[in-house]
């Protein structure tokens, strides 16, 4: 037996995000999609954002939960000061 199998179960995060089929009333989905668009999120990201917020407010969000995954291109190093991060000689 390995040390992991002898004690408490391992609390590692799964490697792959969980896929869930969700059936919604079409009008609820349309409202959700509009709200997501207003906040520059996909409908899926908006659902996860709202679920995490509700879990946190109810005190049920696991401590090991990581932040929401960020989409898009990562910022260039040094971009905060308006430069591209490349120094010139």
N, C-alpha and C positions, 0 to 999 in steps of 0.2 A: 504494500500500500504506500502511496505517496503521502507526504505531509498534508497536501491539500485535501485529500480524501478522508483524512482522519478527523479533522476538526470541523469547524463551521464551514458551511458551503462557501465556495469562492464567490466574491462579489465583483468580479471583473465585468466590465461593460462588454456587451456583445460586439463582435467585430462588424456586423452588418446591421443597418437600421431595420427595425421591424416594419413589415408591410401590413396594413390593415385595410380591409374593405369597409367603407362607410357609406351607408345609404342615407341621403338627405332629401327633404322636401325640396323641389326645384326652386321655390321662392327663397327658402333659407339659404340654399347654395348661392343664388344670385346675390343676395344681400351680403353674404360672406365674401364672395369674389369681389364685389365693389369695395368693401371695407379693406380687403387685402390690397387691392389696387391703389387705394388712397394712401396706404402705408408702404407702398413699393415692395410688397411681398406677394408670393404665390398663394393661392388658396390653401395649399398643403402647409406652407410655412405659417400662415395665419392660424390654421387649426392647431398646429403644434404650439404656437405662441400662447394662444388662449388656454389650451389644456395645461401647459406648464404654469401659467399665471393662476389658474383655478387651483391646481394642486398645491402651489406655494401658499396661497391664501388660506387653504384648508389645513396647512401643516402636513401635507402628505407627499410632498416632492422629496424623493430620496436625496440624501446629502451627496451621494456619489454621482448624481446626475451632472453631466458636463453642460457647458453652455450650448446654445443653439448653434448649429453649424452655420458658418458664414459662407455666403455665395459670392461669386464674382472674383475678380482679380485681386490678389493681395496688394496692399500699398507698397510702393517702392521705398526702399530705405532712404531716409532724408527727405521724403516728400512733404513732411509737415512744415518745412520752411520754404516750400515752393521750388526746391531744386530737385533734380532727378537722382541725386545721390552719387553722381559721378564727379570726381574732382578733376579739375584741369591743372596741367603742369604750370 
